[in-house]
Structures are given as structure tokens and as C-alpha cells.
């Protein structure tokens, strides 16, 4: 492979990795913003460790169903309500919604 082609391949790879990181961040941001809207809190206050049922005093089964519907509509994740009730943190929900997108930072800025 000539130097020019090798350089092009490296630049293409770097651009792909950078695009993947940006896409992962935007997906993470969309996840936290969607959950924050449902919970009626600031997205910056949420993290992977957040116990989502404890975030609001108005938690109800309707809030849980809204989160299940959000995951299905936004990320294509079909989550059984019984499985949902076994989850505690936003990190657990995130790993189901986005198994290939590591959670790099807490919440959104």
C-alpha cells in the first residue's frame, strides 16, 4: 500500500472513530434528556447511578410505562414490564437501550 493510500485509510479510520464517539454522545444525550422529560427533572442531574424511582415524589406505574414506551419508540427496545420492575438505575436501562454505546459521562451538560 502506498503512503498516500495508507494515509487516506488512517484518516478515514480516525474520522469513523470520531463520528462513532459523537454519535454515541448524541445518543446518550438523547437518552438522558428523554428520561429527564418523563421524570420532570433536569437532565444534568441524572447519571448512570441514578435510581430512577427515587428521583421524583410523583413516581407511579404510569411513569414507568412512559419510560418503557420511550425506550421502545426511541431505541427499539421492547421491555417487558416485569423485567422493568427488576431494574433500579438509569445505567441498567441505558445498557438495555444502547448495549453497544458505552456510557462515557454522567448525565448531559
C-alpha positions as CSV (number, residue, x, y, z in Angstrom):
1,X,0.0,0.0,0.0
2,X,1.5,3.3,-1.0
3,X,2.0,6.1,1.6
4,X,-0.9,8.1,0.1
5,X,-3.4,5.2,0.4
6,X,-2.2,4.3,3.8
7,X,-2.6,7.9,5.0
8,X,-6.1,8.0,3.5
9,X,-7.0,4.8,5.3
10,X,-5.8,6.2,8.6
11,X,-7.7,9.5,8.2
12,X,-10.8,7.5,7.2
13,X,-10.5,5.3,10.3
14,X,-9.9,8.3,12.6
15,X,-13.0,10.1,11.1
16,X,-15.1,6.9,11.6
17,X,-14.0,6.6,15.3
18,X,-14.7,10.3,15.8
19,X,-18.1,10.0,14.2
20,X,-18.9,7.0,16.3
21,X,-17.9,8.9,19.5
22,X,-20.1,11.9,18.5
23,X,-23.0,9.6,17.6
24,X,-22.6,7.7,21.0
25,X,-22.6,11.0,22.8
26,X,-25.7,12.3,21.0
27,X,-27.5,9.0,21.7
28,X,-26.5,9.2,25.3
29,X,-27.7,12.8,25.5
30,X,-31.0,11.8,23.8
31,X,-31.4,9.0,26.4
32,X,-30.9,11.3,29.4
33,X,-33.0,14.1,28.0
34,X,-35.9,11.8,27.2
35,X,-35.8,10.2,30.7
36,X,-35.5,13.7,32.3
37,X,-38.5,14.9,30.4
38,X,-40.5,11.9,31.7
39,X,-39.3,12.4,35.3
40,X,-39.7,16.2,35.0
41,X,-36.2,16.9,36.2
42,X,-33.0,18.5,34.7
43,X,-31.1,16.0,32.6
44,X,-27.8,17.3,34.1
45,X,-29.0,15.9,37.5
46,X,-29.1,12.3,36.1
47,X,-26.3,9.8,35.9
48,X,-25.9,6.0,35.4
49,X,-26.1,5.6,39.2
50,X,-29.4,7.4,39.5
51,X,-32.1,5.3,41.0
52,X,-34.9,6.5,38.7
53,X,-37.8,5.7,41.0
54,X,-36.2,7.9,43.7
55,X,-35.8,11.0,41.5
56,X,-39.4,12.2,41.8
57,X,-42.0,12.2,44.5
58,X,-44.6,11.6,41.9
59,X,-43.4,8.2,40.7
60,X,-46.3,6.0,39.5
61,X,-46.9,3.0,37.3
62,X,-47.7,5.5,34.5
63,X,-44.3,7.0,34.8
64,X,-42.8,3.5,34.4
65,X,-44.9,2.8,31.4
66,X,-43.9,6.2,29.9
67,X,-40.2,5.1,30.3
68,X,-40.9,1.7,28.7
69,X,-42.7,3.4,25.7
70,X,-39.8,5.9,25.4
71,X,-37.3,3.1,25.2
72,X,-39.3,1.3,22.6
73,X,-40.1,4.4,20.5
74,X,-36.6,5.9,20.7
75,X,-34.3,2.9,20.8
76,X,-36.4,0.0,19.5
77,X,-36.1,-1.8,22.9
78,X,-39.1,-4.0,23.8
79,X,-39.0,-4.2,27.5
80,X,-41.4,-6.5,29.5
81,X,-43.0,-4.6,32.4
82,X,-41.9,-7.4,34.8
83,X,-38.3,-7.0,33.7
84,X,-38.6,-3.3,34.0
85,X,-39.6,-3.6,37.7
86,X,-36.4,-5.5,38.4
87,X,-34.3,-2.6,37.2
88,X,-33.2,0.2,39.6
89,X,-30.7,2.5,37.9
90,X,-30.6,4.5,34.7
91,X,-27.3,2.7,33.9
92,X,-29.2,-0.6,33.8
93,X,-31.8,1.0,31.4
94,X,-29.1,2.5,29.3
95,X,-27.3,-0.8,28.9
96,X,-30.5,-2.4,27.6
97,X,-31.3,0.5,25.3
98,X,-27.8,1.0,24.0
99,X,-25.7,-2.1,24.6
100,X,-23.0,-1.1,22.1
101,X,-22.7,2.6,23.3
102,X,-20.7,2.8,26.5
103,X,-21.9,5.3,29.0
104,X,-18.9,7.8,28.9
105,X,-20.1,10.6,31.2
106,X,-22.8,11.1,33.7
107,X,-25.9,13.0,32.5
108,X,-25.6,15.7,29.9
109,X,-24.1,19.1,30.0
